[in-house]
C-alpha cells in the first residue's frame, strides 16, 4: 500500500489486502486458496470464539504444511513487491 501512497485499510481479510495491493489477480488458485484458509485462523487467534474447533483442526502435520505454504507465499509476495 505504501507504494501506492495510501494507508492500508483496517481489515483482517488477506484477500481484501491482496486485492487492494494489486496482487490478488496475480495469485494462482493454490495461493488464493491459502489466503482463504489463513484468514479465519488469523481472526480466530485475535478474537477467540470457537477456539476448540480451530485447535482440533490444527494437527502438527497441517501446521507444518501451512507454515511451509505461508513461507513460500511470503517469498512470492516479497519478490512481486520488490519489482514495484
Jmol script that loads the backbone (N, CA, C; Angstrom):
load data "model"
ATOM      1  N   UNK A   1       0.813  -1.175   0.000  1.00  0.00           N
ATOM      2  CA  UNK A   1       0.000   0.000   0.000  1.00  0.00           C
ATOM      3  C   UNK A   1       0.865   1.250   0.000  1.00  0.00           C
ATOM      4  N   UNK A   2       2.010   1.204   0.673  1.00  0.00           N
ATOM      5  CA  UNK A   2       2.844   2.402   0.701  1.00  0.00           C
ATOM      6  C   UNK A   2       3.347   2.750  -0.690  1.00  0.00           C
ATOM      7  N   UNK A   3       3.512   1.750  -1.554  1.00  0.00           N
ATOM      8  CA  UNK A   3       3.932   2.019  -2.922  1.00  0.00           C
ATOM      9  C   UNK A   3       2.859   2.790  -3.671  1.00  0.00           C
ATOM     10  N   UNK A   4       1.610   2.650  -3.240  1.00  0.00           N
ATOM     11  CA  UNK A   4       0.508   3.369  -3.867  1.00  0.00           C
ATOM     12  C   UNK A   4       0.236   4.694  -3.170  1.00  0.00           C
ATOM     13  N   UNK A   5       0.990   4.994  -2.121  1.00  0.00           N
ATOM     14  CA  UNK A   5       0.848   6.253  -1.429  1.00  0.00           C
ATOM     15  C   UNK A   5      -0.364   6.352  -0.536  1.00  0.00           C
ATOM     16  N   UNK A   6      -0.872   5.229  -0.052  1.00  0.00           N
ATOM     17  CA  UNK A   6      -2.036   5.269   0.820  1.00  0.00           C
ATOM     18  C   UNK A   6      -1.790   4.409   2.055  1.00  0.00           C
ATOM     19  N   UNK A   7      -2.594   4.649   3.056  1.00  0.00           N
ATOM     20  CA  UNK A   7      -2.513   3.885   4.291  1.00  0.00           C
ATOM     21  C   UNK A   7      -3.335   2.613   4.135  1.00  0.00           C
ATOM     22  N   UNK A   8      -2.805   1.480   4.562  1.00  0.00           N
ATOM     23  CA  UNK A   8      -3.576   0.233   4.462  1.00  0.00           C
ATOM     24  C   UNK A   8      -4.872   0.332   5.254  1.00  0.00           C
ATOM     25  N   UNK A   9      -5.923  -0.299   4.770  1.00  0.00           N
ATOM     26  CA  UNK A   9      -7.193  -0.261   5.496  1.00  0.00           C
ATOM     27  C   UNK A   9      -7.144  -1.143   6.737  1.00  0.00           C
ATOM     28  N   UNK A  10      -8.033  -0.860   7.669  1.00  0.00           N
ATOM     29  CA  UNK A  10      -8.152  -1.695   8.856  1.00  0.00           C
ATOM     30  C   UNK A  10      -9.010  -2.889   8.482  1.00  0.00           C
ATOM     31  N   UNK A  11      -8.359  -4.025   8.251  1.00  0.00           N
ATOM     32  CA  UNK A  11      -9.074  -5.239   7.880  1.00  0.00           C
ATOM     33  C   UNK A  11      -8.246  -6.448   8.255  1.00  0.00           C
ATOM     34  N   UNK A  12      -8.930  -7.552   8.488  1.00  0.00           N
ATOM     35  CA  UNK A  12      -8.257  -8.825   8.732  1.00  0.00           C
ATOM     36  C   UNK A  12      -8.300  -9.701   7.485  1.00  0.00           C
ATOM     37  N   UNK A  13      -8.929  -9.208   6.442  1.00  0.00           N
ATOM     38  CA  UNK A  13      -9.113 -10.010   5.237  1.00  0.00           C
ATOM     39  C   UNK A  13      -7.850  -9.994   4.373  1.00  0.00           C
ATOM     40  N   UNK A  14      -7.191 -11.138   4.320  1.00  0.00           N
ATOM     41  CA  UNK A  14      -5.998 -11.237   3.479  1.00  0.00           C
ATOM     42  C   UNK A  14      -6.351 -11.110   2.009  1.00  0.00           C
ATOM     43  N   UNK A  15      -7.520 -11.606   1.627  1.00  0.00           N
ATOM     44  CA  UNK A  15      -7.985 -11.484   0.237  1.00  0.00           C
ATOM     45  C   UNK A  15      -8.192 -10.008  -0.107  1.00  0.00           C
ATOM     46  N   UNK A  16      -8.807  -9.248   0.797  1.00  0.00           N
ATOM     47  CA  UNK A  16      -9.026  -7.816   0.547  1.00  0.00           C
ATOM     48  C   UNK A  16      -7.695  -7.078   0.418  1.00  0.00           C
ATOM     49  N   UNK A  17      -6.753  -7.387   1.291  1.00  0.00           N
ATOM     50  CA  UNK A  17      -5.445  -6.730   1.220  1.00  0.00           C
ATOM     51  C   UNK A  17      -4.714  -7.087  -0.074  1.00  0.00           C
ATOM     52  N   UNK A  18      -4.801  -8.355  -0.473  1.00  0.00           N
ATOM     53  CA  UNK A  18      -4.163  -8.773  -1.728  1.00  0.00           C
ATOM     54  C   UNK A  18      -4.815  -8.074  -2.913  1.00  0.00           C
ATOM     55  N   UNK A  19      -6.121  -7.911  -2.857  1.00  0.00           N
ATOM     56  CA  UNK A  19      -6.843  -7.235  -3.937  1.00  0.00           C
ATOM     57  C   UNK A  19      -6.435  -5.772  -4.004  1.00  0.00           C
ATOM     58  N   UNK A  20      -6.432  -5.090  -2.876  1.00  0.00           N
ATOM     59  CA  UNK A  20      -6.070  -3.672  -2.842  1.00  0.00           C
ATOM     60  C   UNK A  20      -4.627  -3.426  -3.263  1.00  0.00           C
ATOM     61  N   UNK A  21      -3.764  -4.400  -2.998  1.00  0.00           N
ATOM     62  CA  UNK A  21      -2.351  -4.245  -3.364  1.00  0.00           C
ATOM     63  C   UNK A  21      -2.092  -4.542  -4.832  1.00  0.00           C
ATOM     64  N   UNK A  22      -3.091  -5.120  -5.510  1.00  0.00           N
ATOM     65  CA  UNK A  22      -2.914  -5.486  -6.904  1.00  0.00           C
ATOM     66  C   UNK A  22      -2.318  -6.868  -7.101  1.00  0.00           C
ATOM     67  N   UNK A  23      -2.115  -7.590  -6.003  1.00  0.00           N
ATOM     68  CA  UNK A  23      -1.502  -8.917  -6.098  1.00  0.00           C
ATOM     69  C   UNK A  23      -2.505 -10.040  -6.305  1.00  0.00           C
ATOM     70  N   UNK A  24      -3.760  -9.823  -5.921  1.00  0.00           N
ATOM     71  CA  UNK A  24      -4.724 -10.921  -5.962  1.00  0.00           C
ATOM     72  C   UNK A  24      -4.861 -11.507  -7.364  1.00  0.00           C
ATOM     73  N   UNK A  25      -4.930 -10.659  -8.374  1.00  0.00           N
ATOM     74  CA  UNK A  25      -5.094 -11.151  -9.742  1.00  0.00           C
ATOM     75  C   UNK A  25      -3.878 -11.934 -10.230  1.00  0.00           C
ATOM     76  N   UNK A  26      -2.740 -11.753  -9.564  1.00  0.00           N
ATOM     77  CA  UNK A  26      -1.525 -12.479  -9.941  1.00  0.00           C
ATOM     78  C   UNK A  26      -1.407 -13.834  -9.247  1.00  0.00           C
ATOM     79  N   UNK A  27      -2.230 -14.055  -8.239  1.00  0.00           N
ATOM     80  CA  UNK A  27      -2.170 -15.307  -7.477  1.00  0.00           C
ATOM     81  C   UNK A  27      -2.778 -16.458  -8.270  1.00  0.00           C
ATOM     82  N   UNK A  28      -2.107 -17.605  -8.212  1.00  0.00           N
ATOM     83  CA  UNK A  28      -2.694 -18.799  -8.812  1.00  0.00           C
ATOM     84  C   UNK A  28      -3.756 -19.350  -7.852  1.00  0.00           C
ATOM     85  N   UNK A  29      -4.581 -20.283  -8.304  1.00  0.00           N
ATOM     86  CA  UNK A  29      -5.655 -20.805  -7.447  1.00  0.00           C
ATOM     87  C   UNK A  29      -5.167 -21.389  -6.121  1.00  0.00           C
ATOM     88  N   UNK A  30      -4.000 -21.989  -6.108  1.00  0.00           N
ATOM     89  CA  UNK A  30      -3.475 -22.567  -4.862  1.00  0.00           C
ATOM     90  C   UNK A  30      -3.161 -21.477  -3.853  1.00  0.00           C
ATOM     91  N   UNK A  31      -2.562 -20.393  -4.307  1.00  0.00           N
ATOM     92  CA  UNK A  31      -2.236 -19.285  -3.399  1.00  0.00           C
ATOM     93  C   UNK A  31      -3.501 -18.573  -2.930  1.00  0.00           C
ATOM     94  N   UNK A  32      -4.479 -18.448  -3.806  1.00  0.00           N
ATOM     95  CA  UNK A  32      -5.754 -17.847  -3.400  1.00  0.00           C
ATOM     96  C   UNK A  32      -6.418 -18.702  -2.320  1.00  0.00           C
ATOM     97  N   UNK A  33      -6.379 -20.006  -2.488  1.00  0.00           N
ATOM     98  CA  UNK A  33      -6.968 -20.913  -1.505  1.00  0.00           C
ATOM     99  C   UNK A  33      -6.246 -20.790  -0.165  1.00  0.00           C
ATOM    100  N   UNK A  34      -4.931 -20.606  -0.205  1.00  0.00           N
ATOM    101  CA  UNK A  34      -4.172 -20.454   1.035  1.00  0.00           C
ATOM    102  C   UNK A  34      -4.616 -19.185   1.770  1.00  0.00           C
ATOM    103  N   UNK A  35      -4.790 -18.085   1.051  1.00  0.00           N
ATOM    104  CA  UNK A  35      -5.276 -16.864   1.701  1.00  0.00           C
ATOM    105  C   UNK A  35      -6.638 -17.098   2.338  1.00  0.00           C
ATOM    106  N   UNK A  36      -7.512 -17.805   1.624  1.00  0.00           N
ATOM    107  CA  UNK A  36      -8.831 -18.123   2.172  1.00  0.00           C
ATOM    108  C   UNK A  36      -8.727 -18.966   3.438  1.00  0.00           C
ATOM    109  N   UNK A  37      -7.770 -19.871   3.461  1.00  0.00           N
ATOM    110  CA  UNK A  37      -7.600 -20.764   4.602  1.00  0.00           C
ATOM    111  C   UNK A  37      -6.980 -20.025   5.800  1.00  0.00           C
ATOM    112  N   UNK A  38      -6.020 -19.145   5.537  1.00  0.00           N
ATOM    113  CA  UNK A  38      -5.328 -18.446   6.618  1.00  0.00           C
ATOM    114  C   UNK A  38      -6.190 -17.366   7.272  1.00  0.00           C
ATOM    115  N   UNK A  39      -7.056 -16.750   6.512  1.00  0.00           N
ATOM    116  CA  UNK A  39      -7.866 -15.652   7.032  1.00  0.00           C
ATOM    117  C   UNK A  39      -8.608 -15.986   8.308  1.00  0.00           C
ATOM    118  N   UNK A  40      -9.427 -17.026   8.315  1.00  0.00           N
ATOM    119  CA  UNK A  40     -10.161 -17.361   9.543  1.00  0.00           C
ATOM    120  C   UNK A  40      -9.247 -17.738  10.710  1.00  0.00           C
ATOM    121  N   UNK A  41      -8.101 -18.325  10.428  1.00  0.00           N
ATOM    122  CA  UNK A  41      -7.179 -18.674  11.514  1.00  0.00           C
ATOM    123  C   UNK A  41      -6.649 -17.414  12.175  1.00  0.00           C
ATOM    124  N   UNK A  42      -6.359 -16.393  11.390  1.00  0.00           N
ATOM    125  CA  UNK A  42      -5.866 -15.131  11.920  1.00  0.00           C
ATOM    126  C   UNK A  42      -6.925 -14.457  12.785  1.00  0.00           C
ATOM    127  N   UNK A  43      -8.126 -14.368  12.290  1.00  0.00           N
ATOM    128  CA  UNK A  43      -9.200 -13.730  13.041  1.00  0.00           C
ATOM    129  C   UNK A  43      -9.484 -14.500  14.319  1.00  0.00           C
ATOM    130  N   UNK A  44      -9.514 -15.814  14.223  1.00  0.00           N
ATOM    131  CA  UNK A  44      -9.806 -16.634  15.398  1.00  0.00           C
ATOM    132  C   UNK A  44      -8.729 -16.466  16.464  1.00  0.00           C
ATOM    133  N   UNK A  45      -7.478 -16.314  16.054  1.00  0.00           N
ATOM    134  CA  UNK A  45      -6.423 -16.157  17.050  1.00  0.00           C
ATOM    135  C   UNK A  45      -6.523 -14.807  17.749  1.00  0.00           C
ATOM    136  N   UNK A  46      -7.063 -13.804  17.061  1.00  0.00           N
ATOM    137  CA  UNK A  46      -7.211 -12.483  17.657  1.00  0.00           C
ATOM    138  C   UNK A  46      -8.507 -12.349  18.443  1.00  0.00           C
ATOM    139  N   UNK A  47      -9.550 -13.010  17.973  1.00  0.00           N
ATOM    140  CA  UNK A  47     -10.875 -12.891  18.587  1.00  0.00           C
ATOM    141  C   UNK A  47     -11.415 -14.286  18.878  1.00  0.00           C
ATOM    142  N   UNK A  48     -11.006 -14.882  19.982  1.00  0.00           N
ATOM    143  CA  UNK A  48     -11.405 -16.250  20.280  1.00  0.00           C
ATOM    144  C   UNK A  48     -12.924 -16.416  20.345  1.00  0.00           C
ATOM    145  N   UNK A  49     -13.402 -17.344  19.590  1.00  0.00           N
ATOM    146  CA  UNK A  49     -14.824 -17.662  19.591  1.00  0.00           C
ATOM    147  C   UNK A  49     -14.954 -19.154  19.746  1.00  0.00           C
ATOM    148  N   UNK A  50     -14.827 -19.838  18.638  1.00  0.00           N
ATOM    149  CA  UNK A  50     -14.917 -21.293  18.629  1.00  0.00           C
ATOM    150  C   UNK A  50     -13.506 -21.872  18.568  1.00  0.00           C
ATOM    151  N   UNK A  51     -12.706 -21.504  19.558  1.00  0.00           N
ATOM    152  CA  UNK A  51     -11.286 -21.861  19.575  1.00  0.00           C
ATOM    153  C   UNK A  51     -11.045 -23.371  19.527  1.00  0.00           C
ATOM    154  N   UNK A  52     -11.865 -24.151  20.221  1.00  0.00           N
ATOM    155  CA  UNK A  52     -11.658 -25.597  20.264  1.00  0.00           C
ATOM    156  C   UNK A  52     -11.804 -26.230  18.877  1.00  0.00           C
ATOM    157  N   UNK A  53     -12.759 -25.746  18.085  1.00  0.00           N
ATOM    158  CA  UNK A  53     -12.941 -26.264  16.725  1.00  0.00           C
ATOM    159  C   UNK A  53     -11.704 -25.981  15.868  1.00  0.00           C
ATOM    160  N   UNK A  54     -11.182 -24.776  15.989  1.00  0.00           N
ATOM    161  CA  UNK A  54      -9.987 -24.402  15.229  1.00  0.00           C
ATOM    162  C   UNK A  54      -8.799 -25.241  15.692  1.00  0.00           C
ATOM    163  N   UNK A  55      -8.609 -25.330  16.997  1.00  0.00           N
ATOM    164  CA  UNK A  55      -7.474 -26.090  17.524  1.00  0.00           C
ATOM    165  C   UNK A  55      -7.529 -27.558  17.119  1.00  0.00           C
ATOM    166  N   UNK A  56      -8.711 -28.124  17.091  1.00  0.00           N
ATOM    167  CA  UNK A  56      -8.851 -29.529  16.711  1.00  0.00           C
ATOM    168  C   UNK A  56      -8.451 -29.769  15.259  1.00  0.00           C
ATOM    169  N   UNK A  57      -8.603 -28.761  14.424  1.00  0.00           N
ATOM    170  CA  UNK A  57      -8.251 -28.921  13.007  1.00  0.00           C
ATOM    171  C   UNK A  57      -6.764 -28.724  12.750  1.00  0.00           C
ATOM    172  N   UNK A  58      -6.043 -28.208  13.737  1.00  0.00           N
ATOM    173  CA  UNK A  58      -4.624 -27.883  13.535  1.00  0.00           C
ATOM    174  C   UNK A  58      -3.721 -28.986  14.065  1.00  0.00           C
ATOM    175  N   UNK A  59      -3.634 -30.056  13.303  1.00  0.00           N
ATOM    176  CA  UNK A  59      -2.716 -31.132  13.653  1.00  0.00           C
ATOM    177  C   UNK A  59      -1.288 -30.649  13.401  1.00  0.00           C
ATOM    178  N   UNK A  60      -0.300 -31.299  13.993  1.00  0.00           N
ATOM    179  CA  UNK A  60       1.087 -30.910  13.712  1.00  0.00           C
ATOM    180  C   UNK A  60       1.405 -30.933  12.206  1.00  0.00           C
ATOM    181  N   UNK A  61       0.892 -31.923  11.511  1.00  0.00           N
ATOM    182  CA  UNK A  61       1.154 -32.024  10.071  1.00  0.00           C
ATOM    183  C   UNK A  61       0.525 -30.859   9.311  1.00  0.00           C
ATOM    184  N   UNK A  62      -0.711 -30.518   9.676  1.00  0.00           N
ATOM    185  CA  UNK A  62      -1.379 -29.404   8.997  1.00  0.00           C
ATOM    186  C   UNK A  62      -0.646 -28.100   9.294  1.00  0.00           C
ATOM    187  N   UNK A  63      -0.222 -27.914  10.525  1.00  0.00           N
ATOM    188  CA  UNK A  63       0.516 -26.698  10.885  1.00  0.00           C
ATOM    189  C   UNK A  63       1.822 -26.599  10.098  1.00  0.00           C
ATOM    190  N   UNK A  64       2.541 -27.697   9.990  1.00  0.00           N
ATOM    191  CA  UNK A  64       3.787 -27.689   9.219  1.00  0.00           C
ATOM    192  C   UNK A  64       3.521 -27.329   7.761  1.00  0.00           C
ATOM    193  N   UNK A  65       2.451 -27.882   7.189  1.00  0.00           N
ATOM    194  CA  UNK A  65       2.097 -27.571   5.809  1.00  0.00           C
ATOM    195  C   UNK A  65       1.723 -26.108   5.636  1.00  0.00           C
ATOM    196  N   UNK A  66       0.933 -25.580   6.568  1.00  0.00           N
ATOM    197  CA  UNK A  66       0.539 -24.174   6.494  1.00  0.00           C
ATOM    198  C   UNK A  66       1.741 -23.245   6.629  1.00  0.00           C
ATOM    199  N   UNK A  67       2.650 -23.581   7.518  1.00  0.00           N
ATOM    200  CA  UNK A  67       3.855 -22.766   7.695  1.00  0.00           C
ATOM    201  C   UNK A  67       4.696 -22.783   6.419  1.00  0.00           C
ATOM    202  N   UNK A  68       4.863 -23.946   5.840  1.00  0.00           N
ATOM    203  CA  UNK A  68       5.644 -24.071   4.611  1.00  0.00           C
ATOM    204  C   UNK A  68       5.003 -23.297   3.459  1.00  0.00           C
ATOM    205  N   UNK A  69       3.694 -23.454   3.291  1.00  0.00           N
ATOM    206  CA  UNK A  69       2.987 -22.752   2.218  1.00  0.00           C
ATOM    207  C   UNK A  69       3.005 -21.244   2.451  1.00  0.00           C
ATOM    208  N   UNK A  70       2.871 -20.834   3.697  1.00  0.00           N
ATOM    209  CA  UNK A  70       2.872 -19.411   4.012  1.00  0.00           C
ATOM    210  C   UNK A  70       4.245 -18.798   3.744  1.00  0.00           C
ATOM    211  N   UNK A  71       5.300 -19.505   4.057  1.00  0.00           N
ATOM    212  CA  UNK A  71       6.649 -19.004   3.774  1.00  0.00           C
ATOM    213  C   UNK A  71       6.864 -18.862   2.275  1.00  0.00           C
ATOM    214  N   UNK A  72       6.408 -19.836   1.502  1.00  0.00           N
ATOM    215  CA  UNK A  72       6.530 -19.749   0.044  1.00  0.00           C
ATOM    216  C   UNK A  72       5.740 -18.555  -0.476  1.00  0.00           C
ATOM    217  N   UNK A  73       4.539 -18.337   0.049  1.00  0.00           N
ATOM    218  CA  UNK A  73       3.713 -17.200  -0.360  1.00  0.00           C
ATOM    219  C   UNK A  73       4.379 -15.890   0.035  1.00  0.00           C
ATOM    220  N   UNK A  74       4.943 -15.831   1.224  1.00  0.00           N
ATOM    221  CA  UNK A  74       5.644 -14.626   1.674  1.00  0.00           C
ATOM    222  C   UNK A  74       6.783 -14.271   0.728  1.00  0.00           C
ATOM    223  N   UNK A  75       7.552 -15.270   0.327  1.00  0.00           N
ATOM    224  CA  UNK A  75       8.662 -15.035  -0.603  1.00  0.00           C
ATOM    225  C   UNK A  75       8.148 -14.562  -1.958  1.00  0.00           C
ATOM    226  N   UNK A  76       7.045 -15.135  -2.417  1.00  0.00           N
ATOM    227  CA  UNK A  76       6.452 -14.746  -3.686  1.00  0.00           C
ATOM    228  C   UNK A  76       5.982 -13.296  -3.629  1.00  0.00           C
ATOM    229  N   UNK A  77       5.286 -12.935  -2.543  1.00  0.00           N
ATOM    230  CA  UNK A  77       4.811 -11.558  -2.376  1.00  0.00           C
ATOM    231  C   UNK A  77       5.993 -10.599  -2.322  1.00  0.00           C
ATOM    232  N   UNK A  78       6.999 -10.946  -1.562  1.00  0.00           N
ATOM    233  CA  UNK A  78       8.190 -10.091  -1.447  1.00  0.00           C
ATOM    234  C   UNK A  78       8.818  -9.859  -2.816  1.00  0.00           C
ATOM    235  N   UNK A  79       8.924 -10.903  -3.609  1.00  0.00           N
ATOM    236  CA  UNK A  79       9.536 -10.748  -4.939  1.00  0.00           C
ATOM    237  C   UNK A  79       8.699  -9.844  -5.834  1.00  0.00           C
ATOM    238  N   UNK A  80       7.367  -9.924  -5.728  1.00  0.00           N
ATOM    239  CA  UNK A  80       6.485  -9.068  -6.537  1.00  0.00           C
ATOM    240  C   UNK A  80       6.566  -7.616  -6.071  1.00  0.00           C
ATOM    241  N   UNK A  81       6.572  -7.408  -4.772  1.00  0.00           N
ATOM    242  CA  UNK A  81       6.625  -6.046  -4.246  1.00  0.00           C
ATOM    243  C   UNK A  81       7.977  -5.392  -4.501  1.00  0.00           C
ATOM    244  N   UNK A  82       9.021  -6.190  -4.548  1.00  0.00           N
ATOM    245  CA  UNK A  82      10.355  -5.662  -4.820  1.00  0.00           C
ATOM    246  C   UNK A  82      10.454  -5.116  -6.245  1.00  0.00           C
ATOM    247  N   UNK A  83       9.603  -5.610  -7.129  1.00  0.00           N
ATOM    248  CA  UNK A  83       9.635  -5.184  -8.531  1.00  0.00           C
ATOM    249  C   UNK A  83       8.777  -3.946  -8.788  1.00  0.00           C
ATOM    250  N   UNK A  84       8.085  -3.440  -7.776  1.00  0.00           N
ATOM    251  CA  UNK A  84       7.223  -2.265  -7.976  1.00  0.00           C
ATOM    252  C   UNK A  84       8.028  -0.987  -8.006  1.00  0.00           C
TER     253      UNK A  84
END
end "model"
wireframe off; spacefill off
backbone 0.3
color backbone group
